[in-house]
Amino acid sequence: MEQMERRNLHTPSQDPLSELEQLRQENQALKQVNQAAFGYIRTKVDALLEVIGTKTLKPEELDDQSLIAFDPIGIVSQTFQHVLDNLRETNSKLHFAHQEIQAIFDTVGAALLVLDPQRRVIAFNQKTKALLLEGNQEIFGCDCREVVCMAGNDENVPCIFEKVLATRREQHFQEWNSRDRCYQVIGRPMFDSSGEFTHVVLAYTDITARRNAEDALLQALNETQDANAKIHGILRSASDGMLVTDGVERIVLCNHRAEKMFGLHLSETADSPNLEQIPCPELVGLIRQAEGSSRDLLTDDLKLIGSGEQERIYQARVTPLRAADGGYRGCITFLHDVTQQREVDRMKSDFVSTAAHELRTPLATIIGYSDLLLTGDPDVHKNLYDYLRLIQDKAERLADIVGDLLDISRIESGGVLELSLKPLRIDTLCQDVVENFKAQSSRHQFLAEFPADPPVEVVADRFAMTQVLENILSNAVKYSPDGGVIRLSACQEQGGCRLSVRDQGIGMRPDQLEKIYDKFYRADATNTAIPGTGLGMTIVRHLVEAQQGQVKIESLPNQGTTVHVCLPLAAGSDMG
């Protein structure tokens, strides 16, 4: 325009038509330049739109002036900026995912190998070094068979890679051995998008510990089967009958001896026989008592008809079986033939009764003359008094033994004990007996702990309870050390009175405690043992049970013994 103005200034006389033509030509040239520029811009915009996957712009949809105003290049540039930002974010996520995969790859419990189609190692994890390689051996690019399968193994070891390559499917080796270790091997083929075989991933899981555990379990199972065979052999050869019943009174185990006794044939029947099939109501009742009993062992003598139609006496010992929660699971019953033992016991009782009667008369004479001499002048002889005192003590001791023998004979013969059950104050009764023991020996301390208000009264026989307390305290004095404390106490228990005598003596083992009520039983029967007949606790139990009471004993070696005597309370007596 400036050139045109200059031209007008220098050529004021130019023809207006010529000037107009010149302007038209310049305008046409400018249009061509603009069209070329717009065409170039439109071409590049369309190219950018095709790159980002957008439809190209048609001239009729957007003219040239609107194209410049719309600024598609700026829009495309911003789009490319967003694409680049998304690409960077995606690359960052992919990098993080790669790190996660690599971490899993390195920390997984199995050894992982990645092989190319030529069986060359292209990747492996840290576990591979620990399980399959020696030291820091470098295996990238090495043939897997040479560094893994052939290393320390037989040449004929199977190759899972070859099986995967041949089948193009996942393969498993349940047991693959290498370097004294056992592995479970899984091989999986990998393919690209076109289905071409690209590489194989092998996973080696060390199952040596599991395999050893399985072998140990199998060995234990075999040992258990051997033990069961031995147990069945013992049961078949045992002379005692044995029954095992479950919680619903089914006989689940029965040895040959018990089958013969009761006419059962457990091995010949598919179903377990019921307890009702035992032809002995007394035994069935004893077994049923086990479910509701708190005792660990129930015993009773049963009379059964044996071979030859002879009556035999069997001692039934029933032990309840209980689960951890205390639930009843059945019981084990042993039947021991005690016919001969009971006959010996009867003969022993007869002998004791006869011997006691034969000894009582001379003993009475000895005691009588001893009393007569003790009332005379003690200066007759210097030591006569001491001798006579010794004679009297021994004679009284023999009288006590004879009395015990007579008591046990009368009890076991079924004789009725003549008891006078009346309300008795337990504290007064105990105090009278304790005073006698204090007078005889000052080597022990006697402590009594009884409720003072109101006093406790029980229903009992005074003479019988005196004898019970004398026997219990006599044992406590005998087996307690000098200076030991003997403690008497009473408390209420299940509507009755529990009288307890506790000492600090030598105590007893469980096997000794089990036999404490057996006649003539003494824990120490040697010549140097503490004197005694072994009848005291037998008499105590019979006398207490005759008064509707119970005797319980707790004892541990070197921790003393506690004897509990449970008696019914007298009417109106309340211990609070």
Beta strands, then each sheet from edge to edge (+ up, - down):
strand 1: 111-115
strand 2: 121-124
strand 3: 171-178
strand 4: 181-191
strand 5: 197-206
strand 6: 241-246
strand 7: 251-254
strand 8: 298-305
strand 9: 311-322
strand 10: 328-337
strand 11: 422-425
strand 12: 445-449
strand 13: 457-460
strand 14: 485-493
strand 15: 496-502
strand 16: 550-555
strand 17: 561-568
sheet 1: 2+ 1- 5+ 4- 3+
sheet 2: 7+ 6- 10+ 9- 8+
sheet 3: 11+ 13-
sheet 4: 12+ 14+ 15- 17+ 16-
end
